[in-house]
Amino acid sequence: MKLAFILILSLFMTSPAYSRDLESTNIKGLSFSYRDVQQNCTVQRAGQDSLSIECLGNHLKSVSRSCGGYISRGLESAKLNCGGALWVLNQQCKIEMRSANYGEINCKT
């Protein structure tokens, strides 16, 4: 029983968490890092269910153009949707809505 508890505790402590302490190394094949996306991109409501991604800096234009978001069942269900080479962002980042019209992107490494 003790061993099971320790095993579960260690898995919990080592699982990746969304964090502001991201590695600043560029994503393979791209000219920016997850930290760049998290710090320089925001989410704006573009319609009832659609979200647009707005990023500061020329090196993040591809994120603004290739990524968007949608809301399926309320603000807590906002999903990031990136295409092409930026599909890796779908796996590592998520949208967190801060209000009905504004959100942030949080990434994990």
N, C-alpha and C positions, 0 to 999 in steps of 0.2 A: 504494500500500500504506500509506504514511504517513497519507494522508487518511482511509482506511477506519479505521485504528486511532484516529485523533483523533476521528472521528465516533462510533465505538463508545464510546470513553472519555467523551465529552461526554454521550451518552445515559445512560450508567451514572450519571454524577455528577448529572444533573438529574432522574432518575426519582424519584417520590415514595417516601419511606421511612416506615415506622412510627416514630413519634418521640414523645418526651415534650414536645417543644417545639411545641405546637399553638396555633393561633389561638384566642383566647378569644371571638370573635364568635359570637353565637347562630346556630344552623342556621336557615336561612330557614323561617319559619312555626312555629318551635319556641321554647320559652323557655329553652333551654340550648344549650351548645356541645359540640363533640366533646371538648374538654378536660374539661368537666364529666363527661361519660360516662366517660372514661378514668380520671379521678381519683376518682370517687365510686361506681362500679359494679364489682361483683365477680361471679364465676361460682361457683356451688356445684353439685356433683353432686346430681341429684334422682332418679336411677335408673341403671340399667345404661348406657343410652344417652342419657339426657336431662340437660340442664343448666338451672338456673334463674338468672336475673339478679337480683341484689339491689343496690339503689342507695340511697345516703344522700341525704336532702333531699326535701322535698315536690315540688320542681320536676322531679324525675326519676322520680316515681311511674309515669308513662306508660311509661318504659323498662322498669321492673320488670314491668309488666302486659302490655305488647305484645311483649316480646322474650323469647326463650329460646334454647336451644342444643341441639345434638345431637352425638354422637360416632358416626362411621360406621365407622372402621377403626382406632381407637386414639386416645390422647390428642392426638397431633399432628394429627389430622383434625377437631378440634372446630370446629364451624361456628356462627356467629351467625345467628339467624333472627328478624327483626323484621317486624311487619305494619303495615298502615295507613300513616299519615304517617311512621312511623319506618323505612320501608324504606330510606331513605338511609343508615342506620347499617350495613346489610348491605354496602353498597358501600365504605364508608370505614373500617369497624372489623372487627377479627377477635378471636377468642378465643385466648388462649395459656394452656394449662393448666400450672400450676406444680407440681401434685401430682395424685394420682388423684381428689381431691375438691374442689380449689380452682383457680380460674383468674382471669385478669385480662383486661380488654378493652383492646386497643391500637388507636388510630385514627390515620389519616393525613389530611392535608389537601392 
